[in-house]
Amino acid sequence: MLSAGCTEKVKAAAVAGAFYPDDPKVLANMVDGFLARAETNPENGRLIALMAPHAGYVFSGQVAAYTYRQLREQDIETVILIGPSHHASFSGASVYAEGSMSTPLGRVKINEKIAKSLLNEKAQVTFDPRVYEKEHSLEVQLPFLQRSLKKITIVPILIGTPTRESFNFLTEQLTTLLRKDPKTIVIASTDLSHYHDYQTAVVMDRKILDAAARMSLEDVEKLLNTGEGEMCGGYPVLLTLSIARAAGATHGKLYRYANSGDVTNDRNRVVGYGALGWYKGPLAEDEKQKLLAMAKETIVSYVTNRKVPVFETNDPRLTANGAAFVTINRNGRLRGCIGNIQPIMSLYQSVVQNAVSASSRDSRFSPMSKEELKDMEVEVTILSPLELLKDKKDIRIGTHGLFLVNDRASGILLPQVATEYHWDLDTFLEQVSMKAGLPKDAWKSSRIYTFTADILK
């Protein structure tokens, strides 16, 4: 640790001259060259989070450049860096909370206000500068940031042995931050599979990159647990995915994949690298029509012959995990409504499965008959992430849906319900309480979450 004047502490570079050049001019030219050869990948929506490799620049620098090339057109002021600890063992996470970090290109200031707000001993999120002394996973990101963005502050977070408390706490705190500040972004640092032959590595890496791009936290975790996929920064990626999903990200995009064999031509023992981003973007009109058509076709097919149609799509917005409800009405009256609140499967699969359930498995109704198909009206509702309600005055009738949780009881009402029945705020709260099978004033002692929705009909 270096002292700058009487106040600021500066974390000295630990791997300059090893993972990347220690000469400022050589380093700047190398990074600029990588960035110049990387392509931009324009995508509709706000860039929420990124993933970048952290090997030596000779091996992974060009892949990393694809990640950082996307930032040059972004108005970013704060970067949350999340990476694994390779050298120090500790529980939870360590946030570097003061001063700045240096590279041969200069210093990058820590956003001390944000960093210190993340410290929580009970959640096992602390500040221990010792775990950063030899660590490279975050340091190697800094020169790319310095050459991609003009003026930023950073919040470095190293993950040791993760705990449920640290994972949940950081997800909640950083999600809140991203919702409030569009000039903040999260970057996860990870390499992929290690020391397999070239073809084995490609198969493993493509599986886990596909799962990450689909925003399937569940599939990424499963691949890591079974060994079908590898990430040395697995928990940083899982944490980043959790934050991105909760902050409203709707899909991911792979910018680049390569492995060390592409550089060294040694294909016997390679390390994989991926550059990927996660975005929050609206559904295009044709995507809305596809989902609505899928719901209708599924209902007709299942009610007619008990067969679920098989749909194929490569649309990243539709293959990414999403939460959806399918509602069936007849003659202005509800005939079935089933959905999932959390994004546990791809968006289009959620629509298909819930279309089947709405037509045949809603316990309030008998299964639909063929005769009812001719005058049915189908509505698909795509849910945003849940957000814990702090004040009932924040609820906007016609915009927000409500999800109420009280012990083991829960109830949900979609945004359009309050509008259709002309409810005021208190009635809406009473109705969601009764939907959960509770007294109408149960909302006063319950956790209530709000969400918004895209309503397709």
HUMO-V969224 format. One line per field, one symbol per residue. ss: DSSP state (2 for helix, 1 for strand, 0 for the rest). burial: I if it has 24 or more other C-alpha atoms within 12 Angstrom, else O. A space follows every 50 residues. Layout:
ss->???
burial->???
//
This chain:
ss->01110001111000010001000222222222222220000000011111 11000022222222222222222000011111110000001011100001 11100111110222222001000011002222000000222222222200 00111111101002222222222222222200011111100001110222 22222222222220002222222222000000022222222222220000 11111111102222000001111111111100002222222222222222 22222000000000022220101111111100111111100000012222 22222222220000000002222221111111100011000222000000 11111100111110222222000022222222222000000222201111 1011110
burial->OOOOOOOOIIIIIIIIOOIIIIOOOOIIOIIIOIIOOIOIIOIOIIIIII IIIIIIIIIIIIIIIIIIIIIIOIOIIIIIIIIIIIOOOIIIIIIIIIII IIIIIIIIIIIIOIIIIIIOOOIIIIIIIOIIIIIIIIIIIIIIIIIIIO OIIIIIIIIIIIOOOIIIIIIIIIIIIIIOOIIIIIIIIIIIIIOIIIOI IIOIIIIIIIIIIIIIIIIIIOIIOOOIIIIIIIIIIIIIIIIIIIIIII IIIIIIIIIIIIOOOOOOOIIIIIIIIIIIIIIOOOIIOIIIIIIIIIII IIIOOOOIIOOOOOIIIIIIIIIIIIIIIOOOOOIIIIIIIIIIIIIIII IIIIIIIIIIIOOOOOIIOOOOIOOIIIIIIIIIIIIIIOOOOOIIIIII IIIIIIOOOIIIIIIIIIOOOOOOIOOIIIIIIIIIOIOOOIIOOIIIII IIIIIII
//
